[in-house]
Structure formats: C-alpha cells, structure tokens
Amino acid sequence: MIHRLYRVLTQAGGPLIRAYLNRRRQRGKEDALRFPERHGIAGRPRPAGPLVWLHGASVGESLSLLPLIERLAARPGLSLLVTTGTVTSARLLAERLPAQAAHQYIPVDRPPWVKRFLDHWRPDLALWAESDFWPNMLDETGRRRIPLILVQGRVSPRSFRGWCRMPRFIRRVLSNFTLCLAQTEGDAQHLRRLGARDVRCLGNLKLSVPPLPCDEVEFARLAGLLHGRPVWLAASTHPGEEAIAADVHQRLAATHPRLLTVIAPRHPTRGDEVSALIRAAGLTVAQRSHGQAPAPDTAVFVADTLGEMGLLFRLAPIVFMGKSLTAEGGQNPFEPACLGATVLFGPRMSNFPDMVPALLASGGGEAVADAVELADAVARLLDDPALLNARRNAAQAWTKAEAGALDSVAAALDPFLIGAEARHARS
C-alpha cells in the first residue's frame, strides 16, 4: 500500500517536484548548467560496450566508492557511470574520477525521469552505495533485470527502527538487490532482518580509500609559515563545536603561547559565521577563504575552503573529528589516521560503530566527553612528544592493517562483471 501510494504521488506530483527543484536551483543547491540531468535527461552519450553504474548520494558515499572505481577502471573496455545528487560531490568527483568514468546527477525519483535515465544509459550492472534507497529507481532497475548490488550497505539503528514500522515497503525495496555487501556485521544483521537476500559483510571500503590528496606546493608554503608552532585541528565541525575549539585554545594559551588552532567547518559556507564567533571570544583569526594565512600572532586559522582536508590533516598532528560533541554521528576518523595524525573525538560517533573501537584499541585515538577533556587531551599530547609520536604511528599502522576490503568486494563483483563483458562480446 505504501509503495503504491509513493509511486502515485511521485507520478502525479510532477509540477510540485519541478517547483521544488527550481527553488533549489535558485538557492544554488542545484547545478544550473546541468539541471536537465535531474529530470533524467543525459548530459552526454552512452559509451559503447559494457557499462557499470555506481551511485553514491553525496560526498561521503561517493568518495568511499573511489577505490572501487579505480579498480574497475583498470578492466579493459569497461566504462563507468557515477551518479550523485549534490553539487559539492560533483565538483570533487570532477577532480578525482579516472578517464573511463563519467559523472551525472541522479534523476529525482519520479517514474518518467527514472525511465528516461535508464533508457539512455542501459547499465549492465548497478552498484548502489550505503542506504540511499529510492523506490522507483530501484524497482525500475530490478524490473529490467539489471543486476543491482548494494555496496557499503549501511542501516543505522535509527533507520532500522524506522524501516521496521514499514516492513512490507522496505522488503519490496530491498528485493531488487541481487547481493548486499554490508559495511559491518551489525549492518548485515539489520539488512537480513529487513528482508534483504544474500547479505555478506566483506569489510568497509572506507578503509581502502587512498589518502586524501594535497597540493604539495601549498603544503610546503603553509608548513613553512607554521614551522615550530604547536598545531591542532578541529575538523568537520558542526555548530557549537567551534565555540568548544575556541574554549580549548583559551585554556591552553597560557602554557602554549604559540599554539595555533585550526578550525575546518563541515560546511565551508559557515566560514564568516565561525570567524565572527572566534573574534567575539577575543581571539585573532585568519580566514582561508579570504586569502589570509596565519601570521605569528594568529590564534585561530579558519579553513573554510572545499577539498583541502588532505592538506589540513598533513599539517596537524592532532585532529579532533567534529559532529561528535554537539551533533550525532561523527565524521570519518580513518582519513586523518591514515595520514599519520592521532585522532580525538566526542562520544557521538554512531556512524562508525566498528571503526571507533578498533581505532581506540590500536592506541591511535582517544575519546573525550567535553571541552575540558578535549583540552586535557590536546595539552597532554603537546607536552609529550614521545606520546604524540607513538599515537600517530599507532593510528597509521591501524589504517594499513584494515585496508583489505577492496580485494574482497572486487572478488564478489567479478562474476557479475564477467557476465556483463561476455554479453557485449557476443553482441
């Protein structure tokens, strides 16, 4: 019943959906130049031969697919289509996709637009990341007998409770997946209980992601400016966490007078707001989006630019991951750890139920409860270079030990890829 109602509403609601998309475009949340793609109108021709379609909703999901994309791109004659739904993810992928891969925006989940998209691209295999379940798209893909595989499958406890209130609906949606590869055993259990078939846990592709890129010239310039200064980074912060970072700096300033606190807000558009908050706390600020660099007397460097976390993680030996003190979920601690930073985080890291205990057990990370504990942890690491180096080495060793998921996932996909290639070889 719910499924039928959803389909009717998305079919009949075309005018309202178009109006909603137009408002998003006016606010800069849709790509004005490629707007027709959101209606299923392709922006380029389909390449000849076998085509694998990979979908990740936004930045995190699409970046987690990059190791797999690189592996698939090495297969001769195979073309890749990568879809996402956000402008930010499209910009990042434009810099990082291999030549064999094309990016398109995913069409909104309206039946005519979904059919138009699939009619044009005719994928031989579809790989769907995490939990971006769009019923019409998944149903139409399944109806066309396109093998559909969930990779990086993730169902949080909150989502699981919500889906349990609609058991027939979610069972119908998940029935379209030929194979479900879960991030963790907990995710695998949730998927099985919701009705998914052939569920396996082969590891987390986020642990196979190569280190975030970095502009080496800019790194050398900033490292020279910061030479000799103690530095720590509050990364991917959410509202409230910037004030905590400022409080930490004030607590440590007397004993560490040359300390530089770097704050990288999760949403760079908040840069002016964050800088104003820091100035109101009586601290000097340099703001990267304004072309400012940290001077010797700068207390806080607000790094409000896009795509530079690889640069920042290399500059700061101590990294606090945001969305873990004032918001729920956390941000990926693997990214700074693989670049040799020791990682601090708050108690709200529910997005990484397996990763966090493993990092803590390795000795490369530490959980803190509040601003006081965060300040104590940063001070302890700054005051004990041997401890800091041991933590950094432990974090990096942990990431190297956890990087085998890609081979397992690729092996599970291989029969489907061979089938797609064989079909085109016969045609």
C-alpha positions as CSV (number, residue, x, y, z in Angstrom):
1,M,0.0,0.0,0.0
2,I,2.7,2.5,1.0
3,H,4.7,1.5,-2.1
4,R,1.8,2.1,-4.4
5,L,1.0,5.4,-2.8
6,Y,4.6,6.6,-3.1
7,R,4.6,5.7,-6.8
8,V,1.2,7.5,-7.4
9,L,2.4,10.6,-5.6
10,T,5.7,10.8,-7.4
11,Q,4.0,10.2,-10.8
12,A,1.2,12.8,-10.2
13,G,3.4,15.3,-8.3
14,G,5.5,16.5,-11.3
15,P,4.5,20.2,-11.0
16,L,5.3,20.3,-7.3
17,I,8.6,18.4,-7.8
18,R,9.6,20.8,-10.6
19,A,8.8,23.8,-8.4
20,Y,10.9,22.4,-5.6
21,L,13.9,21.7,-7.8
22,N,13.6,25.2,-9.3
23,R,13.7,26.7,-5.8
24,R,16.8,24.6,-5.1
25,R,18.4,25.8,-8.3
26,Q,17.7,29.5,-7.4
27,R,19.4,28.9,-4.0
28,G,22.5,27.4,-5.6
29,K,21.7,23.8,-4.4
30,E,21.3,22.5,-8.0
31,D,23.7,22.8,-10.9
32,A,22.2,25.3,-13.2
33,L,24.3,24.2,-16.2
34,R,23.4,20.5,-15.8
35,F,19.9,20.9,-14.4
36,P,18.2,18.7,-17.0
37,E,20.1,15.7,-15.6
38,R,17.9,15.9,-12.5
39,H,14.9,15.2,-14.9
40,G,16.7,12.1,-16.4
41,I,18.0,14.0,-19.5
42,A,21.5,12.7,-20.1
43,G,24.3,15.2,-20.5
44,R,26.4,13.0,-22.7
45,P,26.1,9.9,-25.0
46,R,26.3,6.4,-23.6
47,P,29.7,4.8,-24.5
48,A,29.8,1.6,-26.4
49,G,30.4,-1.7,-24.6
50,P,29.7,-2.8,-21.0
51,L,28.8,-0.1,-18.6
52,V,28.8,-0.2,-14.8
53,W,26.8,2.4,-13.0
54,L,27.8,3.4,-9.4
55,H,25.7,5.6,-7.2
56,G,26.6,7.4,-4.0
57,A,24.2,10.0,-2.6
58,S,26.7,12.7,-1.6
59,V,30.3,13.4,-0.8
60,G,30.9,10.7,1.8
61,E,29.3,7.9,-0.2
62,S,30.9,8.8,-3.5
63,L,34.4,9.2,-2.0
64,S,34.1,5.8,-0.4
65,L,33.5,4.3,-3.9
66,L,36.7,5.8,-5.4
67,P,38.9,2.8,-4.6
68,L,36.4,0.5,-6.3
69,I,36.1,2.9,-9.2
70,E,39.8,2.9,-9.7
71,R,39.8,-0.9,-9.6
72,L,37.0,-1.2,-12.1
73,A,38.6,1.4,-14.4
74,A,41.6,-1.0,-14.9
75,R,39.4,-3.5,-16.7
76,P,39.9,-3.0,-20.5
77,G,36.8,-1.9,-22.4
78,L,34.7,-1.2,-19.3
79,S,33.0,2.2,-19.0
80,L,31.8,3.6,-15.7
81,L,28.9,6.0,-14.9
82,V,29.0,7.6,-11.4
83,T,25.9,9.4,-10.1
84,T,25.4,11.6,-7.1
85,G,22.8,14.1,-6.0
86,T,24.7,17.1,-4.8
87,V,26.7,19.9,-6.4
88,T,29.6,19.5,-3.9
89,S,30.1,15.8,-4.7
90,A,30.1,16.6,-8.4
91,R,32.8,19.2,-8.0
92,L,35.0,16.8,-6.0
93,L,34.5,13.9,-8.4
94,A,35.3,16.1,-11.4
95,E,38.9,16.2,-10.0
96,R,39.2,12.6,-9.0
97,L,37.4,10.3,-11.4
98,P,39.5,8.4,-13.9
99,A,39.1,8.9,-17.7
100,Q,36.9,5.9,-18.1
101,A,34.3,7.3,-15.6
102,A,31.6,9.9,-16.3
103,H,29.6,11.8,-13.7
104,Q,25.9,12.5,-14.0
105,Y,23.4,13.8,-11.4
106,I,20.9,11.2,-10.3
107,P,17.4,12.0,-11.5
108,V,14.8,12.7,-8.9
109,D,12.8,9.6,-8.1
110,R,9.9,10.2,-10.4
111,P,8.9,7.3,-12.8
112,P,9.1,9.1,-16.1
113,W,12.5,10.6,-15.2
114,V,13.8,7.3,-13.9
115,K,12.8,5.5,-17.1
116,R,14.3,8.2,-19.3
117,F,17.6,7.8,-17.4
118,L,17.7,4.0,-17.7
119,D,16.6,4.1,-21.3
120,H,19.6,6.2,-22.2
121,W,22.3,4.6,-20.1
122,R,21.3,0.9,-20.2
123,P,23.7,-0.2,-17.5
124,D,24.9,-3.8,-17.4
125,L,25.5,-3.7,-13.6
126,A,24.4,-1.2,-10.9
127,L,26.3,-0.7,-7.7
128,W,24.4,1.3,-5.0
129,A,26.3,2.7,-2.0
130,E,25.2,2.8,1.6
131,S,21.4,3.4,2.2
132,D,20.1,5.9,-0.4
133,F,17.1,3.8,-1.2
134,W,15.0,5.4,-4.0
135,P,12.0,3.0,-4.6
136,N,11.1,3.9,-8.1
137,M,14.7,3.8,-9.3
138,L,15.4,0.5,-7.6
139,D,12.2,-1.0,-8.8
140,E,12.7,0.0,-12.4
141,T,16.3,-1.2,-12.4
142,G,15.1,-4.6,-11.0
143,R,12.3,-4.8,-13.5
144,R,14.8,-4.5,-16.3
145,R,16.8,-7.4,-14.8
146,I,19.9,-5.3,-14.4
147,P,22.0,-6.9,-11.6
148,L,21.8,-4.5,-8.7
149,I,24.3,-4.8,-5.8
150,L,24.4,-2.8,-2.6
151,V,27.9,-2.0,-1.6
152,Q,28.9,-0.3,1.6
153,G,25.4,-1.3,2.8
154,R,24.6,0.7,6.0
155,V,21.5,0.8,8.1
156,S,21.9,2.8,11.3
157,P,19.9,1.8,14.4
158,R,17.7,4.8,14.0
159,S,17.0,3.9,10.3
160,F,16.4,0.3,11.2
161,R,13.7,1.3,13.8
162,G,12.1,3.5,11.2
163,W,12.1,0.8,8.5
164,C,10.7,-1.8,10.9
165,R,7.5,0.3,11.0
166,M,7.1,-0.3,7.2
167,P,8.2,-3.9,6.9
168,R,6.5,-4.7,3.6
169,F,7.6,-1.5,2.0
170,I,11.3,-2.0,2.8
171,R,11.2,-5.7,2.0
172,R,9.9,-4.7,-1.5
173,V,12.6,-2.1,-2.0
174,L,15.4,-4.5,-0.8
175,S,14.1,-7.3,-3.0
176,N,15.6,-5.6,-6.0
177,F,19.2,-6.2,-4.8
178,T,20.8,-9.3,-6.1
179,L,23.5,-9.1,-3.5
180,C,24.0,-6.9,-0.4
181,L,27.6,-6.2,0.8
182,A,27.3,-4.6,4.3
183,Q,29.9,-2.4,6.0
184,T,29.7,-4.1,9.3
185,E,28.2,-7.3,10.8
186,G,25.6,-5.0,12.6
187,D,24.6,-3.6,9.2
188,A,24.4,-7.1,7.8
189,Q,22.0,-8.2,10.6
190,H,19.8,-5.2,10.0
191,L,19.6,-5.9,6.3
192,R,18.7,-9.5,6.8
193,R,16.0,-8.7,9.3
194,L,14.6,-6.2,6.9
195,G,14.3,-8.8,4.2
196,A,17.4,-8.4,2.0
197,R,18.7,-11.6,0.3
198,D,22.3,-12.8,0.0
199,V,23.8,-10.5,2.6
200,R,27.5,-10.6,3.2
201,C,30.0,-8.5,5.3
202,L,33.3,-8.2,3.4
203,G,34.6,-5.1,5.1
204,N,34.4,-1.3,4.8
205,L,35.6,0.3,1.6
206,K,36.2,3.5,3.5
207,L,39.2,1.6,4.9
208,S,40.5,1.2,1.4
209,V,40.3,4.8,0.4
210,P,43.7,6.2,-0.6
211,P,44.9,9.2,1.4
212,L,43.1,12.5,0.6
213,P,45.1,14.5,-2.0
214,C,47.1,17.6,-1.2
215,D,48.6,20.5,-3.1
216,E,52.3,19.9,-2.3
217,V,53.3,23.4,-3.1
218,E,50.7,24.9,-0.8
219,F,51.6,22.3,1.9
220,A,55.2,23.4,1.8
221,R,54.2,27.1,2.0
222,L,51.9,26.6,5.0
223,A,54.3,24.2,6.7
224,G,57.0,26.9,6.4
225,L,54.7,29.5,8.0
226,L,53.8,27.2,10.8
227,H,57.3,25.8,11.4
228,G,58.0,25.4,15.1
229,R,54.4,26.2,16.2
230,P,52.2,23.6,18.0
231,V,49.2,22.9,15.9
232,W,45.9,21.1,16.4
233,L,42.9,20.8,14.1
234,A,39.2,20.7,14.8
235,A,37.9,19.1,11.6
236,S,34.4,19.0,10.0
237,T,32.9,20.9,12.9
238,H,29.2,21.5,13.4
239,P,27.6,24.4,15.2
240,G,28.7,24.5,18.9
241,E,31.9,22.7,18.2
242,E,33.7,25.9,17.0
243,A,33.0,27.5,20.4
244,I,34.4,24.4,22.1
245,A,37.6,24.7,20.0
246,A,37.9,28.3,20.9
247,D,37.5,27.4,24.6
248,V,40.2,24.7,24.3
249,H,42.5,27.3,22.8
250,Q,41.9,29.8,25.6
251,R,42.5,27.0,28.2
252,L,45.9,26.2,26.6
253,A,47.1,29.6,25.5
254,A,48.9,30.4,28.8
255,T,51.0,27.3,28.7
256,H,51.3,27.1,24.9
257,P,51.6,30.8,23.8
258,R,52.4,29.9,20.2
259,L,49.6,27.5,19.8
260,L,47.6,27.6,16.5
261,T,44.1,26.2,16.5
262,V,42.8,25.3,13.0
263,I,39.1,25.0,12.5
264,A,37.6,23.5,9.4
265,P,33.8,23.8,9.5
266,R,31.9,20.8,7.9
267,H,30.1,23.4,5.7
268,P,32.6,26.0,4.4
269,T,29.8,28.4,3.8
270,R,29.7,28.9,7.6
271,G,33.2,30.4,7.5
272,D,32.2,34.0,8.1
273,E,29.9,32.9,11.0
274,V,32.7,30.9,12.6
275,S,35.3,33.7,12.2
276,A,32.9,36.2,13.8
277,L,32.3,33.8,16.7
278,I,36.1,33.4,17.3
279,R,36.7,37.2,17.2
280,A,33.8,37.6,19.7
281,A,35.8,35.3,22.0
282,G,38.7,37.7,21.9
283,L,41.0,35.6,19.6
284,T,42.8,36.7,16.5
285,V,41.6,35.0,13.3
286,A,42.9,34.3,9.8
287,Q,40.3,33.1,7.3
288,R,41.5,31.0,4.4
289,S,38.6,31.7,2.0
290,H,39.5,35.4,2.2
291,G,43.1,34.6,1.1
292,Q,44.5,35.1,4.6
293,A,47.4,33.0,6.0
294,P,48.2,32.5,9.7
295,A,50.6,35.2,11.0
296,P,52.8,34.6,14.0
297,D,50.2,36.2,16.3
298,T,47.2,34.4,14.8
299,A,45.4,32.2,17.3
300,V,42.8,30.5,15.1
301,F,43.0,29.7,11.4
302,V,39.5,29.1,9.9
303,A,40.0,26.8,6.9
304,D,36.7,27.4,5.2
305,T,37.5,26.0,1.8
306,L,36.4,22.9,-0.1
307,G,38.6,19.9,-0.9
308,E,41.5,20.7,1.3
309,M,41.2,18.3,4.2
310,G,44.1,16.3,2.9
311,L,46.3,19.4,3.3
312,L,45.0,20.1,6.8
313,F,45.4,16.5,8.0
314,R,49.0,16.7,6.9
315,L,49.7,19.9,8.7
316,A,48.1,19.0,12.1
317,P,49.5,16.0,14.1
318,I,46.5,16.2,16.4
319,V,43.0,16.1,14.9
320,F,39.6,16.3,16.6
321,M,36.8,15.0,14.4
322,G,33.6,17.0,14.6
323,K,29.9,16.1,14.7
324,S,30.7,14.1,17.8
325,L,30.3,16.6,20.7
326,T,27.3,18.8,19.8
327,A,25.8,16.7,17.0
328,E,25.2,12.9,16.4
329,G,27.1,10.6,14.0
330,G,30.7,11.7,13.8
331,Q,33.0,12.1,10.8
332,N,35.4,9.6,9.4
333,P,38.4,9.1,11.7
334,F,40.2,6.9,9.1
335,E,41.1,9.9,6.9
336,P,43.3,11.7,9.3
337,A,44.7,8.5,10.8
338,C,46.0,7.2,7.5
339,L,48.0,10.5,7.1
340,G,49.7,10.0,10.5
341,A,47.5,12.1,12.8
342,T,46.3,10.9,16.2
343,V,42.5,11.3,16.3
344,L,40.3,12.7,19.1
345,F,36.5,12.6,19.0
346,G,33.5,13.0,21.2
347,P,31.0,10.3,22.4
348,R,28.6,10.7,19.5
349,M,30.3,8.6,16.8
350,S,27.4,6.3,15.9
351,N,28.2,6.4,12.2
352,F,31.3,4.3,12.9
353,P,30.3,1.6,15.3
354,D,33.1,-0.8,14.3
355,M,35.8,1.7,13.3
356,V,35.9,3.6,16.6
357,P,36.5,0.6,18.9
358,A,39.2,-0.6,16.5
359,L,41.0,2.8,16.5
360,L,40.8,3.0,20.2
361,A,42.2,-0.5,20.7
362,S,45.1,0.4,18.4
363,G,46.1,3.2,20.6
364,G,45.8,5.7,17.8
365,G,42.7,7.5,19.0
366,E,41.1,8.8,22.2
367,A,37.5,9.6,23.1
368,V,36.7,12.8,25.1
369,A,33.4,13.8,26.7
370,D,33.5,17.6,26.6
371,A,35.7,20.7,26.2
372,V,37.6,20.1,29.4
373,E,38.6,16.6,28.4
374,L,39.4,17.8,24.9
375,A,41.7,20.5,26.3
376,D,43.4,18.0,28.6
377,A,44.0,15.5,25.7
378,V,45.4,18.2,23.4
379,A,47.7,19.5,26.2
380,R,48.9,16.0,27.2
381,L,49.9,15.3,23.6
382,L,51.6,18.7,23.0
383,D,53.5,18.3,26.2
384,D,54.8,14.7,25.5
385,P,56.3,14.4,22.0
386,A,57.1,10.7,22.6
387,L,53.4,10.0,23.4
388,L,52.3,12.0,20.4
389,N,54.6,10.1,18.0
390,A,53.5,6.8,19.5
391,R,49.8,7.7,19.0
392,R,50.5,8.9,15.4
393,N,52.4,5.7,14.5
394,A,49.7,3.6,16.0
395,A,46.9,5.3,14.1
396,Q,48.7,4.9,10.8
397,A,49.6,1.3,11.5
398,W,45.9,0.6,12.2
399,T,44.8,2.0,8.8
400,K,47.3,-0.1,7.0
401,A,46.1,-3.3,8.7
402,E,42.4,-2.5,7.8
403,A,42.8,-1.9,4.1
404,G,41.8,-5.4,2.7
405,A,38.1,-4.8,2.0
406,L,38.6,-3.7,-1.6
407,D,40.0,-7.1,-2.7
408,S,37.1,-9.0,-1.1
409,V,34.5,-6.7,-2.6
410,A,36.1,-6.9,-6.1
411,A,36.1,-10.7,-5.9
412,A,32.4,-10.7,-5.1
413,L,31.7,-8.5,-8.0
414,D,33.8,-10.4,-10.5
415,P,31.2,-12.9,-11.7
416,F,28.8,-10.1,-12.5
417,L,31.5,-8.1,-14.4
418,I,32.4,-11.2,-16.4
419,G,28.8,-11.7,-17.3
420,A,28.4,-8.1,-18.5
421,E,31.5,-8.3,-20.6
422,A,30.5,-11.6,-22.1
423,R,27.1,-10.3,-23.1
424,H,28.7,-7.4,-25.1
425,A,31.4,-9.7,-26.6
426,R,28.6,-11.9,-28.1
427,S,26.6,-8.9,-29.5
